Amino acid sequence: MLTREEALELIKKHVSKRNVVYHMVAVEAIMRGVANYFGENEQTWGLLGLLHDIDYEQTEATPEKHTLVADGILKGLVSDELVKAVKTHNFRYTGVAPESCMEKALIASDAISGLLVACALVMPSKKLADVKAETVAKKFKDKDFARGAERERILICEEIGIPKEKFFEIALEALKKSASQIGL
């Protein structure tokens, strides 16, 4: 299993856009928070969040290949369980259906990261520290706000037993711990 430091080195080889790296770090933080909520291994879940978009830049124009290229990059470096979980977050194209709690958590965490960042960016301070779970809930209902944050993917949290309001809270608090790493 890769260490976080080794994962970051691998990311440097495959991802050059700062915002993509920030997104990956954000999803890592949220996945760690969800793992903590369930009493699961935060390192493993965090690593999944960190690596989930390692092939994004290579597949940006061909979404049907997204995560399939990652399979080749990650094979042998992380467990088959993590490779499968990476592929499930693009299930619409890969056909690899999410089954486990960790796989479903990745989909919800990936989607909510954009909503949380957008909430921070509309604050006068542009800081996550000023975002409250109630703000996230209000912005979640506004379909014109952060349109790229797919609400139905966020709601997958309910399939794993986390009510959406609780998920907003978990994700926000987890991301606040990594805010300095993503410039928020």
ABEGO torsion letter per residue (X at the ends): XBBAAAAAAAAAAABABAAAAAAAAAAAAAAAAAAAAAGBBAAAAAAAAAAAAAAAAAAAABAAABGAAAAAAABGABBAAAAAAAAAAAAAAAGBBBABAAAAAAAAAAAAAAAAAAAAAABAAGBAAABBAAAAAAAAABAABGAABBAAAAAAAAAAGBBAAAAAAAAAAAAAAAAAAAGX
